[in-house]
Amino acid sequence: MTNENNDQQPTTVDELNEHNMVVPMDEDPNFIASIGTYAQAKERMDICQACPKLKVKTICSICKCFMPAKTWMANESCPDGKW
């Protein structure tokens, strides 16, 4: 381990792994979202833009989410089943 001082926080993935601090995202209780790809976000946002339930070009009237952000989240889905 390159971090010799035990008072310092691990700074590399290897150091985190040595301390068992790296866990799969779906097993981490603090996990919020997995970021998808630009292509996936663009495809989803294109679908949203064509949807009559999108209000003010950014807010879904069903889930009330800010869709330019939600479309980037790989683990999210359309509340109307469109993606």
TORGU-227888 format. One record per residue (C-alpha): x, y, z. Coordinates in steps of 0.25 Angstrom, whole numbers, plus 2048, in hexadecimal, padded with zeros to 3 digits. Example, Ala and Ser with C-alpha at 12.3 -4.5 7.8 and 13.67 -1.06 7.14 Angstrom:
<vexnus>
{{831, 7EE, 81F}},
{{837, 7FC, 81D}},
</vexnus>
This chain:
<vexnus>
{{800, 800, 800}},
{{806, 80E, 7FC}},
{{7FE, 815, 807}},
{{807, 812, 813}},
{{800, 81C, 81D}},
{{7F4, 815, 823}},
{{7EE, 822, 826}},
{{7ED, 825, 817}},
{{7E1, 821, 80E}},
{{7E4, 817, 803}},
{{7E6, 81E, 7F6}},
{{7E7, 814, 7EB}},
{{7DE, 809, 7E7}},
{{7E8, 7FF, 7EB}},
{{7E9, 805, 7F9}},
{{7DA, 805, 7FA}},
{{7D9, 7F6, 7F6}},
{{7E4, 7F3, 801}},
{{7DB, 7F9, 80B}},
{{7CE, 7F1, 805}},
{{7C8, 7FF, 802}},
{{7C5, 7FB, 7F4}},
{{7B8, 7F4, 7F2}},
{{7AF, 7F1, 7E6}},
{{7A6, 7FD, 7E4}},
{{799, 7F5, 7E6}},
{{79E, 7F0, 7F4}},
{{7A2, 7FE, 7F9}},
{{797, 804, 802}},
{{79C, 812, 7FE}},
{{79B, 80F, 7EF}},
{{793, 81A, 7E8}},
{{794, 818, 7D9}},
{{79D, 811, 7CF}},
{{7A0, 81B, 7C4}},
{{79D, 816, 7B6}},
{{7A3, 81A, 7A8}},
{{7A0, 826, 7A0}},
{{79A, 81E, 795}},
{{790, 818, 79F}},
{{78D, 825, 7A6}},
{{78B, 82C, 798}},
{{782, 821, 793}},
{{779, 822, 7A0}},
{{779, 831, 79F}},
{{774, 830, 791}},
{{769, 827, 795}},
{{765, 831, 7A0}},
{{765, 83D, 797}},
{{75B, 836, 78E}},
{{752, 832, 79A}},
{{746, 83B, 79D}},
{{748, 839, 7AC}},
{{755, 841, 7AC}},
{{752, 84E, 7B1}},
{{75B, 85B, 7AF}},
{{764, 852, 7A7}},
{{76B, 84C, 7B3}},
{{761, 847, 7BE}},
{{759, 83A, 7BD}},
{{74B, 83C, 7C1}},
{{74A, 82E, 7C6}},
{{756, 82D, 7CF}},
{{759, 83C, 7D1}},
{{768, 839, 7CD}},
{{772, 842, 7C6}},
{{773, 839, 7BA}},
{{781, 83F, 7B5}},
{{787, 839, 7C2}},
{{77E, 82C, 7C3}},
{{781, 828, 7B5}},
{{790, 827, 7B9}},
{{78D, 81D, 7C4}},
{{78F, 80F, 7BF}},
{{786, 809, 7CA}},
{{77A, 812, 7C7}},
{{76E, 80F, 7BE}},
{{763, 817, 7B8}},
{{757, 817, 7C1}},
{{74E, 815, 7B4}},
{{757, 809, 7AF}},
{{75D, 810, 7A3}},
{{76B, 80D, 7A7}},
</vexnus>
